[in-house]
Amino acid sequence: MKKFLNIGFSTLLLGLAVVSCNDDDYQTVESIAKIKIDSVKVMKDTMDVFSIQNIKTYSTYPSHCDGFYGYDYIYEDDLERTVTAYKYRTNGLCEQSVYVGINQIKFSPQQKGTYTFRFWNGGKNWITKTIVAK
């Protein structure tokens, strides 16, 4: 009986491994590229030091094969930040309709002052937002 249970359990594990490796819905990322940030929403333009708020960014993607990959978030100095968004592109069959993606950055000021954020808006264009930390 014990041998029968071991064979049954081994067969079950092997079956799960084969099924999980045979995923036809998996899509490969083909490329990563900059995507312009169309607009930025800052909920509070004044906040306390060490508090947290989400800064939302909006970008337009050309199809559902494209999606948000990440941010390049650079500290220019103690109070200045530049933010560039990146998208990925997959090789799968996708709906070819334009859509707006919403993403966010968690911001927590570490010192008092006026923080300046510059968000890449394509070419040499930037969207500038300021947040005062008190």
Protein Blocks (a to p, Z undefined) as FASTA:
>chain_A
ZZmmmmmmmmmmmmmmmmmmmcfkbccdfbdcddddfbdcdfblcdcehiacdddddddd
fbfkbccfbdcdddfblmbccddddddddfbdcdfbdcddddddddddfbecddddddde
bhjbccddddddZZ
